[in-house]
Amino acid sequence: MASYLFLLSKDDNEAATRCFQFAKVAHEKGHAVEMFLIDAGVMWADQNRDLSQKTVTGDCPNDYLPYLVENEVKTGV
């Protein structure tokens, strides 16, 4: 089992979607996962934020973030 720290520093839908996707995949594979939101990335901690904006590949943060919250993946802000 590996340990992963995913760092999100942008208020960017594409970057956030990938960060949440990779964190979810690693956690599902049994790895220890933590996320840390810094700089403009802290905007993703807003519970009222619209998480349904699609990326060019058709997915969105809402496809991954609920899993991370439900599974209590540690997130520092």
N, C-alpha and C positions, 0 to 999 in steps of 0.2 A: 504494500500500500504506500502510495506517495502522498506528499502534502503539497497543496497548491494554494497560492495567494493570487487572487485576481484583483488588479488595480484598475479602477475606472476614474479617469481624470477629466473627461469631456462631457459636456451636455450635448451629446450627439446620439441620435437614435440608433444609427448603425453600430457605433462602438458599444453602446449599452446592450443592445440585443446580442452581439457576439460575446460580450463579457458574461452575461447571464446564461447564454447557451453553453459556453464552455464550462462554466461553473456547475451547471446542472449535469452535463455529461460526465464530468469528473466525479461528482458526488454519486451519481447513479452507479458508477463503476466501483464504488467503495472507497474512494480516496478521501482524505481529509481536505476540506475546502474551506477557505475563508475569502471574503471579499472586503475591499477597502475602497471607500469613495473619498476622493480628494478633489481639491480645486473645484472646477465646474461640475465634476461628477457628483457632488453632494446634492445637486438638483434632483437626482434620481431617488433620493430618500423621501421626497414629498409624496405623501399617501394620496393626495388628490390629483396627482399627475396622470395624464392620459397615456396609458401604456399600450394602446391599440394601434399606434401609427406603424404602418407596414414599412419594411425595408425593401430594397430592390429584389431580394430573394423571396419576398412574400411573408416572412415571419415578422414577429414583433416582440417587444420586451414581455408582453403579457403571456407569451407562449412559454416562458421560462421562469420569470420572477416568482409567480405564485408557488411553484414547486420549491424554490429556495426558501421562501418564507415558511411554508408549511413544514419543511424539514429542518427548520431552525439553523440554516447555514449561517455561521457567524459573519456579521457585516459591521465593519467599523466605519464611522463617518467622522 
